[in-house]
Amino acid sequence: MNNEIAIGILDIYEQEDLESCYTSIPEELKNNTFVASATKNKMVNSQYRKYGEVPMATLRNWLLTEFRKRNYKYFFLLYSNQIVDNKKIFEETIQNAKIFGTWVIMGDGKNSLPLEDEASGQTIYASPQMNSEFMFIFNNIVSKVGFFDERFYNTKDLDVLDFLIRLREKGLYPPAHYNITIGEGMKKTFNKITKIGYKDLPENEKSVAISYGYFMHRHKYFPGQNNPARITKDELIAYIQKLQKNYAKK
């Protein structure tokens, strides 16, 4: 399976974070690991591209493009503050995707609900928090919904949220606002982000305001303020069962 897995590191933190992230990746997957950088850091890995002041979506899309050109099947996007604690996390995530039919899985989130498949005994988790620091994407999902929208210029997560909404519209991801997550398996460093030009929250900065305005125009709500009503736990379970029936690969 290792030759089917690609790992992309989004270099947006300090040099030491990038090195810790890369070092923690299992040796057998290092040749399948790519770095897309928006900092002034350097990286010893030859599979490396430096972009400077670009949208997060541009970094993600470059990695997806490289993965698809090389015919990888399973994609993982990691922020450079991530440290792989469980060396089997990539294979286990793929296995859970196969069992539950959930072909996009996010990083661990707070207030997670465990959801167990009785036949296999496997468990996935659903969280109202969207954690884009770790993201698993099945290649075929990109074919169905496209890439990340680079018009969300100067924000951390709006392009990811937009991507998930497009998945929901196609019936490929649970409705608002639960996100399927990996549970445990990753640690992270806590250095300050160093991505060039990065703004985390909307403020008096034109590109940030434009990005949030575009999101409001496209999806008719402002994240964190007037979000769509959350589904119930029973509705979530029913939807996961629907995904499992339609897309699981036993």
DOBAMAR-111189 format. One record per residue: residue number from 1; residue in three letters; x, y, z of N, C-alpha, C in turn. Coordinates in pm, whole numbers, plus 32768, in hexadecimal, padded with zeros to 4 digits. Example, Ala and Ser with C-alpha at 12.3 -4.5 7.8 and 13.67 -1.06 7.14 Angstrom:
BEGIN
{1,ALA,{8527,7DC7,830C},{84CE,7E3E,830C},{8528,7EB6,830C}},
{2,SER,{8505,7F1F,82C4},{8557,7F96,82CA},{850A,8003,8313}},
***
This chain:
BEGIN
{1,MET,{8052,7F86,8000},{8000,8000,8000},{8056,807F,8000}},
{2,ASN,{80D2,8075,802E},{8123,80EE,803C},{8135,813C,7FBB}},
{3,ASN,{813B,80F3,7F4A},{814D,8139,7ECB},{80CD,817D,7E9B}},
{4,GLU,{805F,816F,7EE6},{7FE2,81B2,7EC4},{7FCB,822F,7F18}},
{5,ILE,{801F,8244,7F7D},{800B,82B0,7FDE},{8069,8324,7FC0}},
{6,ALA,{8032,839D,7FBE},{8082,8417,7FAF},{8069,8472,8026}},
{7,ILE,{80D3,84B1,8056},{80CA,850C,80C7},{80FD,8595,809E}},
{8,GLY,{80AF,85FB,80B9},{80D7,8684,809B},{80E1,86D5,811A}},
{9,ILE,{8152,871C,812B},{8165,8772,819E},{8152,8803,8173}},
{10,LEU,{80F8,8849,81B7},{80E2,88D8,81A0},{813C,8924,8200}},
{11,ASP,{81AA,8959,81CB},{820F,8999,821F},{81E5,8A29,823E}},
{12,ILE,{81AC,8A3D,82B6},{817B,8AC1,82DE},{81AA,8AE7,836A}},
{13,TYR,{8201,8A94,83A6},{8234,8AB0,842C},{82CC,8AC1,8426}},
{14,GLU,{830E,8AAF,8498},{839E,8AC2,849F},{83EA,8A4D,845F}},
{15,GLN,{846B,8A65,8444},{84C0,89FE,840B},{84C2,8981,8463}},
{16,GLU,{84CC,8993,84E6},{84D1,891F,8540},{8451,88CE,853B}},
{17,ASP,{83DF,8911,8524},{8361,88CA,8517},{8360,8874,8499}},
{18,LEU,{838D,88AF,842C},{8393,8867,83AD},{83EB,87EC,83B9}},
{19,GLU,{845E,87FB,83F7},{84BA,878B,8406},{8480,871E,8460}},
{20,SER,{843C,8747,84CC},{83FF,86E6,8526},{8390,8699,84E0}},
{21,CYS,{8340,86E0,8491},{82D4,86A0,8447},{830B,863A,83E5}},
{22,TYR,{836C,8664,8395},{83A5,860B,8330},{83E9,8592,836F}},
{23,THR,{8434,85A9,83DB},{847B,853C,841E},{841B,84D4,8456}},
{24,SER,{83A3,8501,8482},{8344,84A6,84C1},{82FB,844C,845F}},
{25,ILE,{8301,846B,83DE},{82BD,8419,8379},{8306,8393,836B}},
{26,PRO,{82BE,8324,8364},{82FF,82A1,8356},{8360,829E,82E1}},
{27,GLU,{83D0,825B,82F5},{843A,8259,8290},{8407,8227,8209}},
{28,GLU,{83B0,81C3,820C},{8381,8188,818F},{8329,81E8,813E}},
{29,LEU,{82FE,8257,817A},{82A9,82B8,8135},{82F1,833B,8114}},
{30,LYS,{836D,8348,813D},{83B5,83C7,8128},{83C9,83E5,8093}},
{31,ASN,{83DD,837D,8040},{83EC,8395,7FB0},{836B,83C4,7F6F}},
{32,ASN,{82FC,83B3,7FB4},{8279,83DF,7F81},{824D,8461,7FC3}},
{33,THR,{82AA,84A7,8003},{8289,8520,804E},{82B7,859C,8004}},
{34,PHE,{825E,85FE,7FF9},{8278,8679,7FB3},{8263,86EF,8012}},
{35,VAL,{82AF,875A,7FFC},{82A3,87D2,804F},{827E,8848,7FF6}},
{36,ALA,{8214,888F,801D},{81EF,890C,7FDB},{81FF,897A,8043}},
{37,SER,{8256,89DB,8028},{827C,8A3B,808E},{824A,8AC8,8070}},
{38,ALA,{821E,8B0C,80DB},{81FC,8B9A,80D2},{8248,8BE8,813E}},
{39,THR,{82C1,8BB8,815D},{8315,8BFA,81C1},{83A0,8C0F,8186}},
{40,LYS,{83FA,8C3C,81DA},{8486,8C4A,81B1},{84D9,8BD4,81E0}},
{41,ASN,{8497,8B6A,820B},{84DE,8AF2,8239},{8523,8AAB,81C5}},
{42,LYS,{8584,8A59,81E8},{85C6,8A02,8188},{85A4,8973,81A9}},
{43,MET,{85AD,891C,8146},{8587,8890,815B},{85E8,8837,8110}},
{44,VAL,{8619,87CD,8151},{8679,8775,8111},{8637,871B,80A9}},
{45,ASN,{85B6,8704,80B7},{8570,86AD,805A},{856E,86EB,7FCE}},
{46,SER,{8593,86A0,7F68},{8598,86D6,7EE1},{850E,86ED,7EA6}},
{47,GLN,{84A9,86A8,7EDA},{8420,86B8,7EA8},{83E0,8730,7EEE}},
{48,TYR,{840B,87A8,7EC7},{83EE,8821,7F13},{83D1,8895,7EB4}},
{49,ARG,{836A,88E2,7ED2},{834C,895A,7E82},{8335,89D0,7EDF}},
{50,LYS,{836F,8A41,7EBC},{8364,8AB9,7F0E},{830B,8B1D,7EC5}},
{51,TYR,{82A4,8B4E,7F0A},{8243,8BA5,7EC9},{823F,8C33,7F00}},
{52,GLY,{8262,8C47,7F7E},{8258,8CCD,7FB5},{81CA,8CF4,7FD7}},
{53,GLU,{81A3,8D6E,7FB9},{8122,8DA2,7FE4},{80B4,8D78,7F84}},
{54,VAL,{807B,8D04,7F9F},{8011,8CCD,7F4C},{7FA2,8C99,7FA7}},
{55,PRO,{7F2A,8C83,7F71},{7EC0,8C47,7FC4},{7EE6,8BBC,7FF4}},
{56,MET,{7EAE,8B96,8067},{7EBF,8B0C,8096},{7E8A,8AAC,802D}},
{57,ALA,{7E20,8AD3,7FE8},{7DE7,8A7D,7F80},{7E4B,8A5F,7F12}},
{58,THR,{7EA3,8ABF,7EF2},{7F08,8AA9,7E8B},{7F6A,8A3D,7EB7}},
{59,LEU,{7F93,8A41,7F36},{7FEC,89D9,7F69},{7FA9,8951,7F62}},
{60,ARG,{7F2C,894B,7F8D},{7EE3,88CC,7F89},{7ED4,889A,7EFA}},
{61,ASN,{7EB1,88F3,7EA0},{7E99,88CA,7E15},{7F19,889C,7DD1}},
{62,TRP,{7F8A,88DB,7DF0},{8007,88AC,7DB4},{8022,881C,7DDF}},
{63,LEU,{800E,8801,7E61},{8024,877A,7E93},{7FC5,8716,7E52}},
{64,LEU,{7F44,8738,7E49},{7EE4,86DE,7E09},{7F0C,86C2,7D79}},
{65,THR,{7F3B,8729,7D33},{7F63,8719,7CA7},{7FD9,86B9,7C9B}},
{66,GLU,{803C,86CA,7CF1},{80B0,8670,7CEF},{8087,85E0,7D0E}},
{67,PHE,{802D,85CF,7D6D},{7FFD,8549,7D90},{7FB7,8508,7D19}},
{68,ARG,{7F60,8554,7CDA},{7F11,851D,7C6C},{7F68,84FE,7BF2}},
{69,LYS,{7FCC,8553,7BD8},{8026,8539,7B68},{8070,84B5,7B79}},
{70,ARG,{808A,8492,7BF5},{80D6,8419,7C12},{807B,83A1,7C31}},
{71,ASN,{7FFA,83B4,7C21},{7F97,8347,7C2E},{7F92,830B,7CBA}},
{72,TYR,{7FAA,835E,7D21},{7F91,832F,7DA8},{7EFB,8323,7DBE}},
{73,LYS,{7ED5,82CF,7E1A},{7E48,82B2,7E31},{7E11,82F6,7EAF}},
{74,TYR,{7E67,8301,7F14},{7E3C,8338,7F95},{7E93,83B0,7FB8}},
{75,PHE,{7E54,8420,7FD5},{7E9B,849E,7FED},{7E90,84C8,8080}},
{76,PHE,{7F01,84F6,80B7},{7F01,852E,813D},{7F42,85B7,813A}},
{77,LEU,{7EFE,861A,8171},{7F34,86A2,817C},{7F4A,86C1,820F}},
{78,LEU,{7FC5,86E7,8233},{7FE8,8704,82BD},{8021,8790,82C7}},
{79,TYR,{7FF5,87DE,8329},{803B,8859,834A},{80C3,8833,8385}},
{80,SER,{8124,888C,8378},{81AB,886B,83A5},{81BB,886F,843D}},
{81,ASN,{8150,888D,8485},{8155,8882,8518},{8129,87F8,8549}},
{82,GLN,{810C,879E,84EE},{80DC,8718,8512},{8150,86B7,8524}},
{83,ILE,{8144,8662,8589},{81A6,85F9,85A4},{815D,8574,85A6}},
{84,VAL,{818A,8517,8555},{8149,8494,854C},{816E,8443,85C7}},
{85,ASP,{810E,842F,861F},{8123,83E3,869A},{8109,834F,8684}},
{86,ASN,{809F,8330,863D},{807C,82A6,861A},{80AB,828A,858B}},
{87,LYS,{8112,823B,857E},{814F,8223,84FB},{80F1,81D9,849A}},
{88,LYS,{8085,81A1,84CF},{8025,815A,847B},{7FAC,81B1,8459}},
{89,ILE,{7FB2,8233,8479},{7F3D,8289,846A},{7F0E,8291,83DA}},
{90,PHE,{7F68,828D,837A},{7F41,8299,82EC},{7EF6,821D,82BF}},
{91,GLU,{7F2C,81A8,82DC},{7EE7,812C,82B6},{7E63,811C,8301}},
{92,GLU,{7E62,8141,8380},{7DE7,8134,83D0},{7D7A,8193,839D}},
{93,THR,{7DA1,820B,8374},{7D40,826A,833F},{7D03,8236,82BE}},
{94,ILE,{7D55,81FE,8268},{7D23,81C4,81EB},{7CC5,8151,8207}},
{95,GLN,{7CE8,80FD,8268},{7C93,808D,828C},{7C0B,80BC,82BE}},
{96,ASN,{7C0A,8124,8312},{7B8C,815B,8342},{7B39,8197,82D1}},
{97,ALA,{7B7C,81D7,8273},{7B34,820D,81FF},{7AF1,819D,81B0}},
{98,LYS,{7B36,812E,81A1},{7AFE,80BC,8159},{7A87,8081,81A2}},
{99,ILE,{7A90,8079,8226},{7A26,803B,8275},{79AA,8092,827D}},
{100,PHE,{79BF,8115,8290},{794F,8170,82A7},{7921,81BB,822A}},
{101,GLY,{796E,81B4,81BE},{7948,81FD,8145},{795A,8293,8151}},
{102,THR,{79B1,82BD,81AD},{79CB,834B,81C4},{7A52,836D,8186}},
{103,TRP,{7A4F,83A1,810C},{7ACA,83B0,80BD},{7B0F,8436,80CC}},
{104,VAL,{7AE1,8487,812C},{7B2B,84FC,815B},{7B28,84F5,81F3}},
{105,ILE,{7B9C,84FC,8232},{7BA5,84F3,82C4},{7C03,8562,82F4}},
{106,MET,{7BD9,85A8,835D},{7C22,861B,838F},{7C73,85F8,840C}},
{107,GLY,{7CC0,8659,843C},{7D0B,8649,84B7},{7CB0,8643,8530}},
{108,ASP,{7CE7,8617,859F},{7C99,8605,8619},{7C59,8688,8644}},
{109,GLY,{7BDB,867E,8677},{7B93,86F4,86A3},{7B5C,86E3,872F}},
{110,LYS,{7B36,8752,876C},{7AFF,874F,87F4},{7A70,871B,87F3}},
{111,ASN,{7A45,86EA,8866},{79BB,86BA,887A},{7994,8650,8812}},
{112,SER,{79F1,85F4,87F7},{79D9,8590,878F},{7978,8524,87BF}},
{113,LEU,{7925,84F5,8762},{78CB,8485,877A},{7907,8407,873C}},
{114,PRO,{7919,839C,8789},{7949,831F,874E},{78D9,82D6,8706}},
{115,LEU,{78F8,82A2,868F},{7896,8258,863F},{78D4,81D3,861A}},
{116,GLU,{7898,8166,8648},{78D3,80E1,8637},{7889,8090,85CE}},
{117,ASP,{78D8,8049,857E},{78A2,7FE8,8520},{78A2,7F60,8565}},
{118,GLU,{782C,7F2A,857E},{7822,7EAF,85CD},{7864,7E38,8588}},
{119,ALA,{785D,7E33,8504},{7893,7DC0,84BE},{792B,7DB6,84CB}},
{120,SER,{796E,7E2A,84C1},{7A00,7E2A,84C5},{7A39,7E4E,854D}},
{121,GLY,{79E8,7E90,85A0},{7A1A,7EC1,8620},{7A6A,7F41,8614}},
{122,GLN,{7A71,7F7A,859C},{7ABB,7FF6,8585},{7A67,806F,85B0}},
{123,THR,{7AAD,80DA,85D8},{7A6B,8153,8605},{7AA1,81CC,85BB}},
{124,ILE,{7A46,8223,8590},{7A6D,82A7,8560},{7A30,830E,85BF}},
{125,TYR,{7A55,838A,85AB},{7A27,83F4,8604},{79EE,8466,85B0}},
{126,ALA,{7989,84AA,85E9},{794D,851D,85A7},{7952,8593,8606}},
{127,SER,{7983,8603,85D6},{7995,8679,862A},{7955,86F2,85E9}},
{128,PRO,{791B,874C,863A},{78E9,87CA,8603},{795A,882A,85DE}},
{129,GLN,{79D4,8808,8607},{7A48,885B,85E6},{7A86,882C,8563}},
{130,MET,{7AAB,8889,850C},{7AF2,8867,8492},{7B87,8881,84A5}},
{131,ASN,{7BD5,8817,84A7},{7C65,8822,84BC},{7CAC,87FD,843B}},
{132,SER,{7CDC,8861,83F4},{7D1A,884A,8372},{7DB0,882F,837C}},
{133,GLU,{7DE5,8820,83F5},{7E73,8806,8404},{7E9A,877C,83D1}},
{134,PHE,{7E39,8723,83CB},{7E4A,869E,8390},{7DD1,8688,8336}},
{135,MET,{7DE8,8657,82BD},{7D78,8641,8262},{7D97,85CB,8206}},
{136,PHE,{7D3C,856C,8203},{7D45,84FA,81A7},{7CDF,850C,8138}},
{137,ILE,{7D0B,84F7,80BC},{7CB3,8504,8047},{7CCD,8490,7FE9}},
{138,PHE,{7C64,844B,7FC4},{7C6C,83E1,7F60},{7C74,8422,7ED6}},
{139,ASN,{7CCC,83F2,7E81},{7CE2,842D,7DFD},{7C60,8446,7DB1}},
{140,ASN,{7C07,83E4,7DB1},{7B8B,83F2,7D62},{7B32,8463,7D92}},
{141,ILE,{7B40,848B,7E12},{7AF0,84FA,7E45},{7B13,857B,7DFB}},
{142,VAL,{7B93,858E,7DDD},{7BBE,8606,7D94},{7B7F,8608,7D09}},
{143,SER,{7B71,8594,7CCD},{7B30,858D,7C4A},{7A9E,85B8,7C51}},
{144,LYS,{7A5F,859F,7CC4},{79D0,85BE,7CD2},{79B5,864F,7CF8}},
{145,VAL,{7A0A,868A,7D4C},{79EC,8710,7D80},{7A51,877A,7D57}},
{146,GLY,{7ABF,8753,7D18},{7B21,87B6,7CEE},{7B87,87D6,7D5A}},
{147,PHE,{7BD2,8841,7D44},{7C3E,8868,7D9C},{7C0E,88D1,7E01}},
{148,PHE,{7C69,8901,7E53},{7C49,896A,7EB2},{7C40,89F0,7E6A}},
{149,ASP,{7BE6,8A44,7E94},{7BCA,8AC3,7E51},{7C2F,8B2D,7E7D}},
{150,GLU,{7C84,8B58,7E21},{7CED,8BB7,7E41},{7CBC,8C47,7E4E}},
{151,ARG,{7C3C,8C5D,7E3C},{7C05,8CE3,7E51},{7BF7,8D03,7EE6}},
{152,PHE,{7C04,8C9E,7F3C},{7C0C,8CB8,7FCB},{7C9F,8CD5,7FEA}},
{153,TYR,{7CC5,8D52,7FD9},{7D52,8D71,7FCC},{7DA0,8D6B,804F}},
{154,ASN,{7D77,8DB7,80B1},{7DCE,8DCC,8124},{7D91,8D97,81A5}},
{155,THR,{7D5D,8D20,819F},{7D23,8CE1,8216},{7D56,8C52,8220}},
{156,LYS,{7D4D,8C1B,8297},{7D85,8B97,82B1},{7D2C,8B26,8281}},
{157,ASP,{7CA8,8B33,8298},{7C50,8ABF,828A},{7BD6,8AD2,8230}},
{158,LEU,{7BBB,8B48,81FE},{7B40,8B5C,81B1},{7B3E,8B04,8135}},
{159,ASP,{7BAF,8AEF,80F6},{7BB3,8A99,807F},{7B93,8A08,80A4}},
{160,VAL,{7BBE,89DC,811C},{7B9E,8954,8149},{7B0A,8948,8167}},
{161,LEU,{7AD3,89AA,81AE},{7A45,89A8,81CD},{79F2,89A9,814D}},
{162,ASP,{7A18,89F8,80ED},{79D4,89FA,806B},{79DC,8972,8027}},
{163,PHE,{7A4F,8932,802D},{7A63,88AD,7FF4},{7A04,8848,8034}},
{164,LEU,{79F7,884D,80BA},{799F,87F1,8101},{790D,880C,80E1}},
{165,ILE,{78E9,888A,80D1},{785F,88AB,80AC},{783D,8872,8023}},
{166,ARG,{789B,887A,7FC7},{7884,8840,7F42},{7874,87A8,7F4A}},
{167,LEU,{78BF,876A,7FA5},{78AD,86DA,7FBC},{7820,86BD,7FF1}},
{168,ARG,{77F4,8710,8050},{776E,86FD,8089},{7703,870B,801E}},
{169,GLU,{7715,876B,7FC5},{76B1,8781,7F5D},{76A5,8709,7F01}},
{170,LYS,{770F,86BA,7EF6},{770D,8642,7EA3},{76ED,85C4,7EF3}},
{171,GLY,{76CD,85D5,7F74},{76AC,8562,7FC7},{7722,850B,7FEC}},
{172,LEU,{779A,8546,7FF0},{7813,84FA,8009},{7850,8513,8092}},
{173,TYR,{780E,8565,80E4},{7845,858D,8164},{77D2,85B0,81C0}},
{174,PRO,{77DE,8595,8243},{776E,85B0,829E},{7741,8641,829D}},
{175,PRO,{76C1,865A,82B3},{768D,86E3,82B4},{76C8,8735,8327}},
{176,ALA,{76A8,87B7,8326},{76DD,8814,838A},{76B9,87E5,8416}},
{177,HIS,{7715,87F8,8472},{779E,8822,845D},{77FE,87B9,8491}},
{178,TYR,{77DF,873C,8480},{7838,86D2,84AF},{78A3,86B4,8447}},
{179,ASN,{791C,869A,8479},{798C,8675,8423},{79C3,85EE,8451}},
{180,ILE,{79DA,8595,83F2},{7A15,8514,8413},{7AA9,8529,842D}},
{181,THR,{7ADB,84F4,849F},{7B64,850F,84C7},{7BB1,848E,84E3}},
{182,ILE,{7C34,849D,84F0},{7C8B,842A,8507},{7C8B,83FC,8598}},
{183,GLY,{7C57,844D,85F4},{7C6B,842C,8680},{7CFC,844A,86A5}},
{184,GLU,{7D3C,83F0,86EE},{7DC6,8407,8718},{7E29,83D4,86AF}},
{185,GLY,{7EA8,83F5,86C5},{7F10,83C4,866B},{7F73,842E,8640}},
{186,MET,{7F52,84AF,8657},{7FAA,851D,8634},{7FC1,8576,86AC}},
{187,LYS,{8039,85AD,86B4},{8058,8616,8714},{8076,8695,86C5}},
{188,LYS,{808B,8705,870B},{80AF,877D,86C2},{8106,87D7,8717}},
{189,THR,{8155,882A,86D3},{81A2,8891,8717},{814B,890E,8722}},
{190,PHE,{8178,896E,876D},{8124,89E3,8787},{816C,8A67,8768}},
{191,ASN,{81C8,8A62,870A},{8209,8ADE,86E1},{81A9,8B36,8693}},
{192,LYS,{81C9,8BB5,868E},{8175,8C14,8645},{8182,8BFC,85AF}},
{193,ILE,{8113,8C06,8568},{8113,8BF4,84D8},{816B,8C5F,8495}},
{194,THR,{81B4,8C3A,842C},{820D,8C99,83EA},{81F0,8CA7,8356}},
{195,LYS,{8180,8C71,8328},{815F,8C7E,829B},{815D,8D11,8272}},
{196,ILE,{819F,8D2F,8204},{81AA,8DB8,81D7},{8121,8DF2,81B5}},
{197,GLY,{80FF,8E62,81F4},{8081,8EA5,81D5},{8006,8E68,8214}},
{198,TYR,{8019,8E08,826C},{7FA7,8DBD,82A1},{7F55,8E0D,8305}},
{199,LYS,{7ED1,8E07,82FA},{7E74,8E41,835A},{7E12,8DD4,8383}},
{200,ASP,{7E00,8DC3,8406},{7DAD,8D56,8438},{7D1A,8D7A,843E}},
{201,LEU,{7CF9,8DF1,846C},{7C6E,8E19,847E},{7C50,8E98,842F}},
{202,PRO,{7BD1,8EAE,840D},{7BAF,8F27,83C2},{7BD0,8FA5,8411}},
{203,GLU,{7C14,9002,83D3},{7C36,9080,8413},{7C41,90E9,83A5}},
{204,ASN,{7C7D,9158,83C5},{7C83,91C4,8363},{7CF2,91AA,82FD}},
{205,GLU,{7CE6,913F,82B6},{7D46,911B,824E},{7CF4,90F3,81D4}},
{206,LYS,{7D0C,9134,8166},{7CB2,912B,80F3},{7C9F,909D,80C0}},
{207,SER,{7D0B,9052,80B1},{7CFE,8FCC,8076},{7CAF,8F6F,80D1}},
{208,VAL,{7CBB,8F82,8155},{7C6D,8F32,81B3},{7BD9,8F54,81A5}},
{209,ALA,{7BBA,8FD4,81A3},{7B2F,9000,8197},{7AF0,8FCE,8116}},
{210,ILE,{7B3B,8FD2,80A9},{7B08,8FA3,8028},{7AEC,8F0C,802E}},
{211,SER,{7B46,8EC1,806D},{7B34,8E30,8078},{7AB5,8E0F,80C6}},
{212,TYR,{7AA1,8E51,8137},{7A28,8E36,8186},{79AB,8E67,813E}},
{213,GLY,{79B8,8ED6,80F7},{7946,8F06,80A8},{7920,8EA4,803B}},
{214,TYR,{7985,8E69,7FFA},{796B,8E07,7F92},{7929,8D8A,7FCC}},
{215,PHE,{7957,8D60,8042},{7919,8CED,8084},{7886,8D0A,80A3}},
{216,MET,{786B,8D81,80D8},{77E2,8DA8,80F9},{778B,8DA9,807C}},
{217,HIS,{77C1,8DDD,800F},{7777,8DE1,7F91},{7759,8D54,7F5E}},
{218,ARG,{77B9,8CFC,7F6D},{77AC,8C75,7F34},{7756,8C19,7F88}},
{219,HIS,{7763,8C24,800E},{7722,8BC2,8065},{76B8,8BFE,80C1}},
{220,LYS,{76A7,8C81,80BD},{7639,8CC6,8103},{7643,8CBF,819B}},
{221,TYR,{76BB,8CAF,81CF},{76CE,8CBF,825F},{775E,8CE5,827C}},
{222,PHE,{7775,8D19,82F4},{77F9,8D44,831E},{782C,8CE1,8386}},
{223,PRO,{7898,8C98,836A},{78C8,8C31,83C6},{78DD,8C66,8453}},
{224,GLY,{78A6,8C1B,84B3},{78B3,8C40,853E},{784A,8C9F,8572}},
{225,GLN,{77F3,8CD1,8519},{778D,8D30,8544},{7700,8CFC,852D}},
{226,ASN,{76DF,8CDE,84B2},{7657,8CAF,8494},{765D,8C2B,8447}},
{227,ASN,{76AA,8BCC,847E},{76BA,8B4A,843E},{7633,8B02,8431}},
{228,PRO,{7624,8AAD,83CC},{75AB,8A5A,83C2},{759A,8A04,843E}},
{229,ALA,{751E,89E2,845D},{7501,8991,84D3},{7546,8909,84CA}},
{230,ARG,{757B,88DB,853A},{75C0,885B,853E},{755B,87E9,8541}},
{231,ILE,{757C,877C,84FD},{7525,8706,8501},{7532,86C1,8588}},
{232,THR,{74D2,866C,85A9},{74D6,8622,8627},{7534,85A9,861B}},
{233,LYS,{7552,856D,868D},{75A6,84F6,868D},{7565,8485,863F}},
{234,ASP,{74E2,8474,8650},{749C,840A,8606},{74A1,8422,8570}},
{235,GLU,{7492,84A0,8548},{749B,84C1,84B9},{7527,84A7,8485}},
{236,LEU,{758C,84C6,84D7},{7617,84AB,84B0},{762D,8416,849A}},
{237,ILE,{75FF,83C5,84F8},{7611,8333,84EE},{75CC,82FE,8471}},
{238,ALA,{7554,832F,8456},{750B,8304,83DF},{7556,8329,8360}},
{239,TYR,{7594,839F,8361},{75DC,83CA,82EA},{765C,8378,82D5}},
{240,ILE,{76A2,8359,8343},{7719,8305,8338},{76F4,827C,8302}},
{241,GLN,{7684,8247,832F},{7656,81C5,82FC},{763A,81CD,8266}},
{242,LYS,{7605,823E,8239},{75EB,8252,81AB},{766E,8257,815C}},
{243,LEU,{76D1,82A1,8190},{7754,82A4,814F},{7792,821A,8149}},
{244,GLN,{7785,81D0,81B7},{77BD,814A,81BD},{777D,80EE,8155}},
{245,LYS,{76FB,80F8,814A},{76B3,80A4,80E9},{76DD,80C4,805A}},
{246,ASN,{76EF,8145,803D},{770A,8170,7FB3},{779E,8168,7F8A}},
{247,TYR,{77F8,8180,7FEC},{7883,8196,7FC5},{78EB,813F,800D}},
{248,ALA,{78C3,80F2,8070},{7925,809E,80B6},{7957,8031,8059}},
{249,LYS,{79D6,800F,806D},{7A14,7FA3,8021},{7A3E,7F37,8084}},
{250,LYS,{79E9,7ED6,8095},{7A01,7E6E,80F8},{7A74,7E14,80CF}},
***
